[in-house]
């Protein structure tokens, strides 16, 4: 009788563990079958180039494993509604934060491109052209930092003035350069 009580006490955790292992195994098998099928279809029919097939296989892998994770958590007692609410809330906050710092990140990335690609250097004279019929911002580059490129204004009416041009502007407009 005591063994039967012990067996009954362990029955639910053992069944739950078996279900979790089965979910993981089936997800792994499904992921392997689908990624191989995508690879074979791509090789046989040349529908998509290999540069597209690899991210597609990765997307399928993440979708299957993410779904399996949600199913495992559901079997362990975590509510799918709570998980979905947390995920969408986090995504919304991340999207707002991303848009809030977009211009800062854009200028920093453009500074990295200016440093590595070298479209101009300190001492060069550059002009950021606004449009074909209007003159743009023109000056001699005196400093480049993560957010701005500082230009010494070369117009006659603004002697000694310094212009700070956001780095992203150099990649959004046409730029003339004189060495």
Backbone as a ProteinNet text record, in pm:
[ID]
protein_1_A
[PRIMARY]
XXXXXXXXXXXXXXXXXXXXXXXXXXXXXXXXXXXXXXXXXXXXXXXXXXXXXXXXXXXXXXXXXXXXXXXXXXXXXXXXXXXXXXXXXXXXXXXXXXXXXXXXXXXXXXXXXXXXXXXXXXXXXXXXXXXXXXXXXXXXXXXXXXXXXXXXXXXXXXXXXXXXXXXXXXXXXXXXXXX
[TERTIARY]
81.4	0	85.8	194.6	283.9	351.2	384.5	446.8	347.2	223.2	120.8	101.4	106.1	95.8	216.4	334	455	447.7	399.4	384	282.3	173.7	71.4	124	209.6	266.4	360.4	431.3	527.4	466.5	344.4	283.1	272.6	218	200.1	332.4	432.6	560.1	626.9	614.7	675	603	471.1	394.7	429.3	437	471	612.6	707.4	844.4	846.6	769.5	760.8	701.4	600.4	540	638.3	713.3	812.8	919.8	969.2	1071.1	1015.6	889.6	827.4	813.1	773.7	762.3	898.5	1002.3	1137.1	1183.2	1160.8	1201.1	1126.6	996	917.8	957	985.1	1027.9	1161.8	1253.2	1384.7	1370.7	1287.9	1267.7	1202.1	1099.1	1031.3	1126.4	1209.1	1306.5	1406.2	1455.8	1551.9	1487.6	1365.5	1297.8	1271.8	1219.9	1185.8	1310.1	1415.6	1535.6	1600.8	1599.8	1653.2	1565.3	1434.3	1343.8	1366.3	1385.1	1412.4	1542.9	1645	1774.6	1762.2	1691.1	1675.7	1592.8	1486.1	1406.1	1486.9	1566	1649.2	1754	1812.6	1914.2	1852.8	1736.6	1676.4	1616.7	1546.5	1472.8	1537	1638.3	1707.3	1609.8	1512	1413.2	1474.1	1552.1	1610	1760.9	1834.7	1979.8	2017.5	2137.1	2179.9	2180.2	2197.6	2196.7	2059.5	1955.2	1819.9	1780.1	1833.2	1797.5	1845.1	1964.5	2016.1	1932.7	1898.6	1810	1671.5	1623.1	1492.9	1497	1605	1620.8	1631.6	1703.3	1713.7	1579.2	1500.1	1367	1278.1	1281	1201.7	1247.1	1378.5	1432	1385	1394.1	1352.8	1202.5	1123.2	977.5	939.4	1000.3	967.7	1014.8	1136.6	1188.2	1115.1	1078	999.8	862.6	799.7	669.6	684.2	789.8	813.8	835.6	908.8	931.5	799.1	712.8	581.8	499	506.1	432.3	488.3	620.8	682.6	640.9	646.9	606.9	459.5	378.4	236.6	218.2	295.9	288.4	337.5	427.3	479.4	391.3	282.2	186.1	189.4	272.7	278.1	169.8	90.9	-20.6	30.6	-20.9	16.8	-28.4	-139.5	-188.5	-91.1	-39.9	57.3	185	230.1	351.3	330.5	215.9	187.5	179.5	117	107.2	245.4	327.9	463.6	545	533.5	609	565.8	436	389.9	421.4	411.8	448.4	595.7	680.4	823.9	853.4	788.2	808.7	766	655	608	706	753.7	850.5	980.2	1025.4	1148	1131.8	1015.4	992.1	993.1	929	928.1	1069.3	1143.8	1281.5	1367.4	1347.2	1425	1397.8	1271.8	1240.2	1289.3	1292	1338.7	1487.6	1564.4	1709.6	1757	1663.2	1700.2	1798.9	1773.8	1862.2	2000.1	2005.8	2135.9	2212.2	2145.1	2211.3	2250.8	2167.5	2196.9	2322.2	2332	2449.9	2575.2	2563.5	2679.2	2723.8	2628.9	2663.3	2726.3	2672.1	2729.5	2869.8	2894.9	3029.7	3125.5	3078.9	3161.2	3192.6	3093.3	3117.1	3212.7	3201.4	3292.7	3435.5	3451.4	3585.8	3644.6	3563.4	3616.5	3626.2	3526.5	3527.9	3605.5	3611.7	3687	3638.1	3508	3462	3522.6	3566.2	3638.6	3720.7	3816.1	3904.5	3908.1	3967.2	3987.7	4079.9	4040.6	4115.4	4053.6	3970.2	3901.9	3792.8	3760.7	3647.4	3533	3418.2	3303.7	3182.5	3092.6	2965.3	2855.8	2760.3	2643.4	2537.4	2505.2	2415.3	2271.5	2191.3	2051.4	1968.6	1976.8	1910.8	1988.4	1951.6	2027.7	2020.1	1910.1	1892.8	1932.9	1962.5	1998.8	2140.1	2214.1	2346.9	2331	2426	2419.1	2513.1	2537.4	2628.3	2769.4	2858.2	2994.3	3091.6	3197.1	3297	3414.6	3517.5	3636.2	3617.5	3641.5	3622.8	3731.3	3686.8	3784.6	3774.7	3664.3	3651.4	3541.2	3560.5	3459.5	3443.6	3320.2	3295.6	3178.5	3126.8	3024.2	2890.8	2860.9	2731.4	2738	2841.4	2850.3	2986.1	2983.9	3107.5	3108.1	3215.5	3223.9	3295.2	3231.8	3285.5	3313.4	3424.4	3454.5	3383.5	3286.6	3205.9	3294.9	3284.4	3368.9	3297.8	3172.6	3103.8	3157.4	3151	3210.8	3133.5	3002.4	2922.6	2923.7	2981.8	2983.8	3127.7	3214.2	3354.8	3372.9	3442.3	3468.9	3358.1	3248.6	3138.2	3172.4	3117.2	3138.8	3003.2	2998.9	2875.7	2890.2	2788.6	2788.5	2681.3	2727.3	2638.4	2622.5	2499.6	2481	2543.7	2610	2681.3	2589.3	2465.2	2373.5	2341.7	2354	2323.5	2419.9	2542.7	2640	2603.3	2515.3	2472.7	2331.7	2265	2131.3	2133.2	2239	2250.3	2375.7	2382.2	2504.3	2608.7	2733.2	2842.2	2949.2	2992.6	3108.3	3228.5	3344.2	3464	3580.4	3655.8	3779.5	3891.1	4001.4	4114.8	4210.3
-119.4	0	125.9	121.3	237	263.3	157.1	173.3	234	195.4	250.7	399.8	441	583.1	660.8	600.8	664.9	678.7	573.7	577.3	682.9	693.6	793.7	935.5	953.2	1085.3	1128.2	1034.5	1067	1058.7	1014.2	995.8	1126.3	1230.6	1357.4	1421.2	1430.9	1487.9	1404.5	1272.5	1187.8	1205.5	1213.8	1236.5	1372.3	1473.4	1608.1	1610.7	1544	1536.7	1465.7	1358.3	1287.2	1374.7	1451.9	1541.2	1648.9	1703.5	1806.3	1747.7	1628.7	1564.1	1532.2	1489.5	1461	1588.3	1697.7	1825.4	1866.6	1857.4	1895.4	1805.7	1674.8	1580.9	1607.8	1627.2	1653.7	1786.9	1886.5	2015.1	2000.7	1926	1906.2	1831.6	1726	1649.3	1737.1	1811.3	1898.4	2003.7	2060.1	2160.7	2100.7	1982	1915.3	1884.6	1831	1794.6	1919	2025.3	2145.5	2217.1	2227	2295.7	2215.3	2082.6	2000.8	2013.3	2017	2031.3	2165	2270.9	2402.4	2398.5	2337.2	2327	2247.4	2134.9	2050.9	2121	2187.7	2260.9	2372.7	2442	2548.1	2495.4	2380.6	2322.2	2264.9	2203.5	2137.5	2236.8	2335.2	2424	2560.7	2590.8	2720.7	2837	2821.1	2927	3047.8	3020.4	3127.7	3109.7	3219.7	3207.8	3161.5	3106.3	3058.6	3167.9	3294.1	3404.6	3424.7	3376.5	3388.1	3259.8	3146.8	3019	3009.2	3055.8	3043.4	3121.8	3249.3	3317.3	3253.2	3196.9	3130.3	3006.4	2928.5	2812.6	2856.8	2964.4	3016.6	3061.9	3127.7	3172.4	3053.8	2950.1	2830	2767.3	2759.8	2701.3	2779.4	2911.3	2993.9	2984	2980.6	2970	2837.9	2728.7	2597.8	2589.3	2630.3	2621.6	2718.4	2834.9	2927.9	2872.3	2809.7	2746.1	2631.6	2553	2443.2	2497.1	2607	2666.9	2710.2	2772.2	2812.8	2691.8	2583.4	2462.5	2400.5	2399.6	2346	2429.6	2561.8	2648.5	2628.9	2606.7	2580.4	2450.6	2348.9	2221	2236.9	2332.1	2353.9	2447.4	2494.2	2571.4	2721.6	2767	2910.4	2940.8	3039.6	3074.8	3137.8	3091.6	3148.4	3293.6	3326.9	3464.9	3557.6	3513.3	3593.8	3610.2	3501.5	3509.9	3604.1	3592	3676.9	3823.5	3850.7	3987.6	4044.1	3963.6	4009.2	4034.2	3944.1	3959.1	4082.6	4103.8	4221	4350.6	4347.7	4467	4501.2	4399.3	4422.2	4473	4415.4	4458.5	4603.1	4641.8	4780.7	4877.5	4844.2	4931.5	4939.4	4826.2	4824.6	4908.7	4901.8	4980.5	5129.8	5168.7	5310.8	5357.8	5276.3	5313.2	5322.1	5230.1	5232.1	5359.6	5397.9	5520.1	5644.1	5637.2	5751.8	5775.9	5669.7	5687.4	5665.5	5659.5	5633.5	5736.4	5864.6	5966.6	5960.9	5929.9	5917.5	5799.7	5684.9	5567.7	5590.4	5658.2	5687.3	5773.2	5877.7	5963.5	5888.7	5802	5725.4	5626.2	5559.6	5466.4	5539.3	5655.5	5734.3	5783.5	5815.2	5852.8	5736.3	5616.2	5497.7	5481.6	5505.2	5497.2	5606.2	5725	5833.1	5797.4	5742.4	5704.6	5591.2	5491.7	5375	5394.4	5455.9	5472.3	5595.3	5695	5815.7	5895.2	5930.1	6012.1	6152.5	6196	6321.7	6312.8	6404.9	6405.3	6543.6	6551.9	6682.5	6762.7	6886.1	6972.6	6983.7	6887.7	6893.9	7000.3	7055.9	7146.4	7067.2	7070.6	6994.2	7086.1	7046.1	7116	7011.6	7022.7	6935	7003.3	6945.2	7008	6975	7080.4	7061.9	7020.7	7096.5	7062.7	7131.2	7101.1	7151.4	7303.3	7365.3	7509.1	7591.9	7528.9	7604.8	7567.8	7665.2	7630.6	7558.6	7471.3	7395.4	7451.4	7373	7409.2	7378.3	7480.1	7462.5	7506.6	7428.4	7465.3	7369.6	7406.9	7322.9	7236.4	7106.3	7012.5	7038.4	7068.9	7091.7	6985.9	6910.7	6804.4	6708.1	6581.5	6478.2	6402.8	6400.1	6319.7	6226.3	6161.7	6060.1	6115.4	6241.7	6295.7	6399.9	6482	6593.8	6597	6656.1	6697.5	6849.3	6904.1	7048.9	7109.1	7210.4	7280.1	7425.7	7476.3	7619.9	7684	7771.9	7834	7918.6	7898.7	7970.1	8084.1	8111.7	8223.6	8355	8460.3	8588.7	8658	8641.3	8711.7	8642.6	8522.7	8450.9	8414.1	8514.6	8485.6	8436.2	8325.4	8268.6	8181.6	8169.4	8086.6	7938.5	7858.7	7714.1	7647.6	7552.8	7478.8	7335.6	7287.1	7148.1	7075.4	6985.6	6913.4	6771.1	6723	6584.3	6487.4	6386.4	6292.3	6222.2	6197.2	6127.6	6210.3	6341.1	6427.4	6403.1	6360.9	6335.1	6213.5	6128.5	6010.4	6025.2	6137.3	6162.8	6263.1	6335.3	6439.4	6413.9	6484.1	6479.6	6569.1	6528.1	6601.6	6630.6	6759	6797.1	6802.9	6763.2	6764.5	6822.5	6907.8	6961.7	6927.3	6879.5	6847.6	6961.1
0	0	0	77	84	-50.3	-122.6	-254.6	-352.8	-340.5	-428.2	-401.8	-277.3	-243.6	-297.2	-286.6	-338.7	-490.1	-555.2	-700.7	-742.4	-669.7	-701.5	-678.6	-577.9	-550.9	-662	-723	-828.6	-968	-979.2	-1110.7	-1189.1	-1131.1	-1202.8	-1244.6	-1156.1	-1201.8	-1311.6	-1304.1	-1408.1	-1542.2	-1538.1	-1661.8	-1721.3	-1636.4	-1683.5	-1743.5	-1680.1	-1732.5	-1866.6	-1877.6	-2005.3	-2114.5	-2081.7	-2179.5	-2225.1	-2129.3	-2163.8	-2254.8	-2221.4	-2306.3	-2444.7	-2450.9	-2580.4	-2663.7	-2601.1	-2673.4	-2729.1	-2648.5	-2693.3	-2806.9	-2794.6	-2899.2	-3029.5	-3021.4	-3142.6	-3207	-3127.3	-3181.8	-3252	-3191.7	-3253	-3385.3	-3387.7	-3510.6	-3617.1	-3580.4	-3677.4	-3732.5	-3645.3	-3688.5	-3786.6	-3758.4	-3848.5	-3983.6	-3981.1	-4105.9	-4190.4	-4129.2	-4206.3	-4259.6	-4180.7	-4231.5	-4343.7	-4332.7	-4443	-4567.1	-4548.3	-4662	-4732	-4654.5	-4714.2	-4792.5	-4735.8	-4804.7	-4934	-4928.5	-5049.1	-5156.3	-5114.8	-5213.4	-5277.2	-5197.1	-5251.2	-5346.5	-5316.4	-5404	-5531.5	-5518.4	-5634.1	-5733.1	-5683.1	-5772.3	-5789.2	-5716.6	-5723.7	-5712.1	-5624	-5605	-5535.8	-5435.1	-5355.1	-5347.4	-5346.1	-5331.8	-5191.3	-5174.1	-5041.3	-4935.1	-4975.5	-4879.8	-4817.1	-4884	-4830.9	-4757.6	-4803.5	-4742	-4597.3	-4569.1	-4433.3	-4332.5	-4356.9	-4261	-4252.3	-4362.2	-4361	-4271.3	-4283.2	-4195.2	-4048.8	-4024	-3887.4	-3833.6	-3917.6	-3876.2	-3840.5	-3924.4	-3896	-3764.4	-3744.7	-3621.2	-3498.5	-3504.7	-3390.3	-3365.8	-3471.3	-3453.7	-3388.2	-3433.9	-3376.8	-3232.3	-3205.7	-3069	-2975.1	-3024.1	-2942.8	-2909.7	-3009.4	-2984.6	-2885.1	-2899.1	-2805	-2664	-2652.1	-2520.7	-2457.8	-2538.1	-2486.4	-2442.9	-2519.6	-2482.7	-2354.8	-2340.9	-2218.9	-2098.7	-2112.9	-2001.3	-1966.7	-2067.1	-2043.2	-1964	-1998.8	-1925.4	-1781.8	-1758.4	-1623.9	-1541.4	-1600.4	-1524.3	-1547.7	-1638.7	-1668.3	-1771.6	-1745.5	-1833.6	-1962.1	-2074.3	-2203.7	-2214.4	-2151.5	-2153.7	-2082.9	-1970.1	-1896.6	-1979.1	-2039.9	-2123.5	-2241.4	-2307.2	-2423.1	-2382.3	-2270.1	-2220.4	-2188.5	-2123.6	-2091.2	-2217.6	-2315.1	-2440.2	-2517.8	-2531.1	-2606.1	-2531.7	-2399.4	-2322	-2337.6	-2329.3	-2348.1	-2488.9	-2589.1	-2727.2	-2746.4	-2688.4	-2701.3	-2636.5	-2517.3	-2449.4	-2529.3	-2582.3	-2662.3	-2788.7	-2852.3	-2973.5	-2942.5	-2834.7	-2796.4	-2763.9	-2690.5	-2656	-2781.4	-2874.9	-2998.6	-3077.6	-3091.6	-3165	-3091.3	-2958.5	-2881.1	-2900.5	-2917.7	-2932.2	-3075.5	-3171	-3309.3	-3363.6	-3342.7	-3399.5	-3336.5	-3207	-3140.6	-3198.2	-3210.7	-3267	-3411.9	-3486.1	-3626.1	-3638.6	-3557.2	-3563	-3519.1	-3419.9	-3374.8	-3481.7	-3546.3	-3652.9	-3770.7	-3805.1	-3914.6	-3879.1	-3752.2	-3709.6	-3730.1	-3697.3	-3720	-3868.1	-3952.6	-4097.2	-4144.9	-4089.8	-4128.1	-4088.4	-3967.6	-3922.3	-4005.1	-4039.7	-4109.8	-4260.9	-4322	-4467	-4510.3	-4427.4	-4456.6	-4575.4	-4582.3	-4695.1	-4692.3	-4574.8	-4559.5	-4432.6	-4421.1	-4304.4	-4244.4	-4125.9	-4064.1	-4155.4	-4183.7	-4273.4	-4411.3	-4451.4	-4580.6	-4574.6	-4690.1	-4702.3	-4763.3	-4695.3	-4742.7	-4754.2	-4840.7	-4854.6	-4859.1	-4768.3	-4766.6	-4850.5	-4964.5	-5061.6	-5023.7	-5001.3	-4962.9	-5083.4	-5190.8	-5316.8	-5428.1	-5551	-5664.8	-5678.4	-5635.7	-5655	-5533.5	-5419.6	-5299.7	-5256.9	-5210.7	-5158.2	-5024.3	-4995.7	-4871.8	-4766.6	-4664.7	-4556.7	-4603.4	-4593.8	-4642.1	-4533.9	-4517.4	-4418.9	-4418.6	-4341.2	-4326.8	-4203.3	-4216.8	-4106.4	-4001.9	-3879.3	-3772.6	-3662.9	-3657.6	-3557.7	-3599.9	-3562.9	-3586.1	-3454.7	-3401	-3281.9	-3307.5	-3204.3	-3224	-3273.5	-3248.3	-3285.7	-3396	-3394.4	-3488.8	-3556.1	-3675	-3740	-3733.7	-3679.6	-3661.8	-3781.6	-3841.6	-3958.9	-3924	-3974.1	-3965.2	-4083	-4054.2	-4158.6	-4248.2	-4380.7	-4476.1	-4546.8	-4511.7	-4575.1	-4517.4	-4599.3	-4560	-4448.8	-4444.6	-4344.1	-4207.8	-4197.6	-4069.7	-4034.8	-4033.9	-4006.4	-3864	-3850	-3718.9	-3664.5	-3735.3	-3686.7	-3704.2	-3615.9	-3620.2	-3640.9	-3732.9	-3761	-3709.1	-3643.3	-3602.5	-3684.1	-3769.8	-3859.8	-3806.3	-3786.1	-3741.8	-3842.4	-3792.7	-3879.9	-3977.8	-3939.2	-4028.9	-4153.1	-4143.2	-4257.3	-4374	-4344	-4450	-4533.1	-4480.7	-4554.9	-4610.8	-4579.9	-4632.1	-4746.6	-4759	-4861.9	-4945.6	-5058	-5138.9	-5073.9	-5084.9	-5020.5	-5123.9	-5131.9	-5212.6	-5119	-5170.3	-5085.9	-5164.3	-5094.6	-5149.1	-5050.1	-5102.7	-5013.8	-5009.9
[MASK]
+++++++++++++++++++++++++++++++++++++++++++++++++++++++++++++++++++++++++++++++++++++++++++++++++++++++++++++++++++++++++++++++++++++++++++++++++++++++++++++++++++++++++++++++++++

